[in-house]
Amino acid sequence: MSSKETLPGDKIAIIEEFETGQNTFDDGQSIRSLVVGLSEFDKTNRIANIKEIKRPSVPKTGNSVIGIVSALMNNMFAISVLYIDGKPTHSGLEVICQARGAKKRILVRVGDVVAAKVINLLNGVIHAIISEPELGVLFTKCNKCAGKVISMGSSVKCADCGYIEERKISSKFGNSDFIKLGSN
């Protein structure tokens, strides 16, 4: 048998020909793939293996993530993850941050670049916080004119129109080196 691409559950061999190897399972009649990958056969030892294709990065508890605020809800907001611990990811995942205790305070706006820390993965949802000093908004623009803003403690002020708005500002706000580009 030749090497070919497989998806989880794909039949790659029959149990009379090969035994299960890495990333495979026996369903009683066939050997099937557990992962997305390429099938490989050790004809000497009669073992079927799947060489896994790189998995998309998923943040784990304790990881820091950087992303763009994609949605605001009553007491939470979603962040589209672009970096996990400084490494780029193209997984398309989002994390949810609770905005408890914020009441009328604006923590973030859609389009803000924010740093967050993953606190848990519960029921298929990745939960994060921005309450620590280095977490929060890293980059934003004026909500009125889209001009450049400067940090004023817990607010940002537009350099063009003078509009002032509250945000949960990161201690790294305005630093262009918050992401180490090219670190894979």
CORQUIZI-V218813 format. One record per residue. N is the residue number from 0. OMEGA is omega as a letter, one per 40 degrees, with the letter a starting at -180 (* if undefined). Layout:
BEGIN
N|OMEGA  N|OMEGA
END
This chain:
BEGIN
0|a  1|i  2|i  3|i  4|a  5|i  6|i  7|i  8|i  9|i  10|a  11|i  12|i  13|a  14|i  15|a  16|a  17|i  18|i  19|i  20|a  21|i  22|i  23|i  24|a  25|i  26|a  27|i  28|a  29|i  30|a  31|a  32|i  33|a  34|i  35|a  36|i  37|i  38|i  39|a  40|i  41|a  42|i  43|a  44|i  45|a  46|i  47|i  48|i  49|i  50|a  51|i  52|a  53|i  54|i  55|a  56|i  57|a  58|i  59|i  60|i  61|i  62|i  63|i  64|i  65|a  66|a  67|i  68|a  69|a  70|i  71|i  72|a  73|a  74|i  75|i  76|a  77|i  78|i  79|a  80|i  81|a  82|i  83|a  84|i  85|a  86|a  87|i  88|i  89|a  90|a  91|a  92|i  93|i  94|a  95|i  96|i  97|i  98|a  99|i  100|a  101|a  102|a  103|a  104|i  105|i  106|a  107|i  108|i  109|a  110|i  111|i  112|a  113|i  114|i  115|i  116|a  117|a  118|i  119|i  120|a  121|i  122|i  123|i  124|i  125|a  126|a  127|i  128|i  129|a  130|a  131|a  132|a  133|i  134|i  135|a  136|i  137|a  138|i  139|i  140|i  141|a  142|a  143|a  144|a  145|i  146|i  147|a  148|i  149|a  150|i  151|a  152|a  153|i  154|i  155|i  156|i  157|i  158|a  159|a  160|i  161|a  162|i  163|a  164|i  165|i  166|i  167|a  168|i  169|i  170|i  171|a  172|i  173|i  174|a  175|a  176|i  177|i  178|i  179|a  180|i  181|i  182|a  183|*
END
